[in-house]
Every structure is written in C-alpha cells, then in structure tokens.
Amino acid sequence: MTAKQTVIEDAASIGRQVTRMSHEIVEKNGGAEDVVLIGIRTRGEPLAERVQSLIAADTGHEIQLGALDITFHRDDFRERLVVPQVEGTHIDFSLDDKTVVLVDDVLYTGRTIRSAMEALMAFGRPKKIQLCVLVDRGHREMPIKADYVGKNIPTNDGEHVNVLLKEIDGKDAIVLMAYGEDS
C-alpha cells in the first residue's frame, strides 16, 4: 500500500491561521484575563505556546499555559498494540472558574477531546471549556465541535491529515496523505 502526499498548507498559511485563532480567542472571551491554554500532547502543546505568545503580544497579558497527556484516558488504550509514549501532564495551576482553551492539531472523531475533558477535571472545575484546533477533518463520533478552527479539511476514507510543526518536525506544513493500492 502506497501513500500519496499533498501539501495543503505551508508555514505562512499556518502562521496566519494561528494568528487569527489567537485574535478570536481574545475577542470571544472579552480579553484574556480568565483564559488559560492547555495543549494536548504532542502537537497541541507547541500550538498552544504559539497562541500564548501571540495573545501576550496583542494584549500584554501573559496567560497561563499547561500541557495535557491523555494517554491513559483514551477509550482505546488497552486495544492499542504499541506501548504508549507517556509524556506527562504539566498543569501547575487551578482551572477553577477559568475559561480553558484546549488546543490540538487535528480534530477527527472527537474521542481525543472527550478524553482530554475527562482528564482536565482532576485539575479543577473550569467555568468553560473551549476547543481550538488547527485542522478539523470531520467524521465525528462524539458530539464535539471546535470553537476555533484554523482550516476545515474534509477527508475521505483512506485519507489522513498530518500536521508538521517546526518545534517537533523541523518545519510547518499540513499534509494530506491518501492511502490506496496505486496512490
């Protein structure tokens, strides 16, 4: 089985999308005073750091930032054949009465976000939970919708969206992978 790769977004486009989402977060919440960002590991974490930096530059307010590892909260944890790579959660502040913006790279079935919301409850009772994703590719299995979306990329069976980030992969790009017998 081969894969055909198509670059859908480049670094400049991703930068514009993250900037737009950062502005939308501030606008929707009437500022950034009660907002905290939680990046879902792995690629949600550097995206959350970028959003934090842009909001600080725009508002002068340094919002709190955490990272969430949902490995053991996934509903398919025991079914996975690979040994999970646990990176750990880093949230050293209370979420009580805060607007928590969960940040992730790709929204697909919604199961990752459901797991993330479950894991967050160990750190307090947020006033609100909002979702910020770079890519929404559709195909939801849970009733979950992102509040902030960089790009909607509808996909078909046999397609996968890979987000590459310079902090992890050495470059920024969104790549559509089409798997097939003769791709």
C-alpha positions as CSV (number, residue, x, y, z in Angstrom):
1,M,0.0,0.0,0.0
2,T,1.4,3.3,-1.0
3,A,0.6,6.9,0.1
4,K,0.3,10.0,-2.0
5,Q,1.2,13.2,-0.1
6,T,-0.2,16.6,-0.9
7,V,0.9,19.6,1.0
8,I,-2.3,21.6,1.8
9,E,-0.9,24.4,3.9
10,D,2.6,25.9,4.2
11,A,4.3,27.7,7.2
12,A,3.0,31.1,6.2
13,S,-0.6,29.9,6.0
14,I,-0.3,28.1,9.3
15,G,1.1,31.3,10.9
16,R,-1.9,33.2,9.6
17,Q,-4.4,30.6,10.9
18,V,-2.8,30.6,14.4
19,T,-2.8,34.4,14.5
20,R,-6.5,34.5,13.5
21,M,-7.4,31.9,16.1
22,S,-5.5,33.9,18.8
23,H,-7.4,37.0,18.0
24,E,-10.7,35.1,18.0
25,I,-10.0,33.7,21.5
26,V,-9.4,37.2,22.9
27,E,-12.5,38.6,21.1
28,K,-14.9,35.8,22.1
29,N,-13.8,35.9,25.8
30,G,-13.7,39.7,26.1
31,G,-10.0,39.7,26.8
32,A,-7.6,37.1,28.1
33,E,-7.7,37.7,31.9
34,D,-9.7,34.5,32.8
35,V,-8.3,32.3,29.9
36,V,-5.8,29.5,30.3
37,L,-4.4,27.4,27.5
38,I,-3.9,23.7,27.7
39,G,-2.1,22.0,24.8
40,I,-2.9,18.3,24.2
41,R,0.4,16.5,23.7
42,T,2.1,16.2,21.3
43,R,1.4,18.8,18.7
44,G,-1.2,20.7,20.6
45,E,1.5,21.8,23.1
46,P,3.6,23.9,20.6
47,L,0.4,25.3,19.0
48,A,-0.7,26.4,22.5
49,E,2.7,28.0,23.1
50,R,2.3,30.0,19.8
51,V,-1.2,31.1,20.7
52,Q,0.0,32.2,24.2
53,S,2.8,34.2,22.6
54,L,0.5,35.9,20.1
55,I,-2.1,36.8,22.8
56,A,0.6,38.2,25.1
57,A,2.0,40.3,22.2
58,D,-1.6,41.5,21.4
59,T,-2.9,42.1,24.9
60,G,0.1,42.5,27.1
61,H,-1.4,39.7,29.3
62,E,0.6,36.5,29.8
63,I,-2.0,33.8,30.1
64,Q,-1.2,30.5,31.9
65,L,-0.2,27.5,29.8
66,G,-0.3,23.8,30.5
67,A,0.2,20.6,28.7
68,L,-2.0,17.5,28.9
69,D,-1.1,13.9,28.2
70,I,-4.3,11.9,27.6
71,T,-2.6,8.5,27.0
72,F,-4.3,6.7,29.9
73,H,-7.6,8.4,29.4
74,R,-8.2,7.2,25.9
75,D,-11.0,4.7,25.4
76,D,-8.8,2.6,23.1
77,F,-5.9,2.5,25.5
78,R,-6.0,-1.3,26.1
79,E,-6.7,-2.1,22.4
80,R,-3.6,-0.3,21.0
81,L,-0.8,-2.7,20.0
82,V,2.1,-0.3,20.7
83,V,3.5,0.6,24.1
84,P,2.3,4.2,24.8
85,Q,4.8,7.0,24.9
86,V,3.8,8.8,28.1
87,E,5.0,12.4,28.2
88,G,3.2,13.5,31.3
89,T,0.8,16.3,32.1
90,H,2.0,19.7,33.3
91,I,-0.7,21.9,34.8
92,D,0.6,23.6,37.9
93,F,-2.4,26.0,38.4
94,S,-6.0,25.6,39.2
95,L,-8.6,25.5,36.5
96,D,-11.4,26.6,38.9
97,D,-13.6,29.3,37.3
98,K,-11.3,29.7,34.3
99,T,-12.1,29.5,30.6
100,V,-9.9,26.6,29.5
101,V,-9.0,26.6,25.8
102,L,-7.9,23.1,24.8
103,V,-5.5,23.3,21.9
104,D,-4.9,20.4,19.5
105,D,-3.6,19.9,16.0
106,V,-6.4,17.8,14.3
107,L,-10.0,17.2,15.3
108,Y,-11.3,14.0,13.9
109,T,-13.6,11.6,15.8
110,G,-13.8,13.7,18.9
111,R,-12.5,10.9,21.2
112,T,-9.2,12.6,22.0
113,I,-11.1,15.7,23.1
114,R,-13.6,13.7,25.2
115,S,-10.6,12.1,26.9
116,A,-8.9,15.5,27.4
117,M,-12.0,16.9,29.1
118,E,-12.2,13.9,31.4
119,A,-8.5,14.3,32.3
120,L,-9.0,18.1,33.0
121,M,-11.5,17.5,35.8
122,A,-8.6,16.4,38.0
123,F,-7.3,20.0,37.9
124,G,-10.4,21.9,39.0
125,R,-13.8,22.9,37.7
126,P,-13.5,25.3,34.7
127,K,-16.1,27.9,34.1
128,K,-16.0,26.9,30.4
129,I,-14.0,24.6,28.1
130,Q,-13.4,25.8,24.6
131,L,-11.6,24.0,21.8
132,C,-9.0,25.4,19.4
133,V,-7.8,23.1,16.5
134,L,-5.5,23.8,13.6
135,V,-7.4,21.3,11.4
136,D,-11.0,20.0,11.5
137,R,-11.2,17.0,9.2
138,G,-14.8,15.9,10.0
139,H,-16.0,12.4,10.7
140,R,-17.1,13.0,14.3
141,E,-18.1,10.0,16.5
142,M,-18.8,12.2,19.5
143,P,-20.9,15.4,19.7
144,I,-17.9,17.7,19.8
145,K,-17.4,20.9,17.8
146,A,-14.4,23.2,17.8
147,D,-14.8,26.9,18.8
148,Y,-11.7,28.0,16.9
149,V,-10.6,26.3,13.6
150,G,-7.6,27.1,11.5
151,K,-8.7,25.1,8.5
152,N,-11.6,22.7,7.6
153,I,-10.2,19.9,5.5
154,P,-12.9,17.3,4.7
155,T,-11.4,13.9,4.2
156,N,-12.5,10.6,2.6
157,D,-11.9,7.0,3.6
158,G,-8.2,6.2,3.1
159,E,-7.1,9.8,3.8
160,H,-5.2,11.1,6.8
161,V,-4.1,14.6,7.8
162,N,-0.6,15.1,9.1
163,V,0.3,18.3,10.8
164,L,4.0,19.1,10.9
165,L,5.3,21.7,13.3
166,K,8.8,23.1,13.3
167,E,9.2,22.6,17.1
168,I,8.8,18.8,16.6
169,D,9.2,18.0,12.9
170,G,11.6,20.8,11.8
171,K,9.1,22.5,9.5
172,D,5.5,23.7,9.4
173,A,3.1,22.1,7.0
174,I,-0.3,20.4,6.7
175,V,-0.1,17.3,4.5
176,L,-2.9,15.2,3.2
177,M,-2.0,11.5,3.0
178,A,-4.1,9.4,0.6
179,Y,-3.6,5.7,1.0
180,G,-4.5,3.3,-1.7
181,E,-3.4,0.4,-3.8
182,D,-1.9,2.6,-6.5
183,S,-1.7,6.0,-5.0
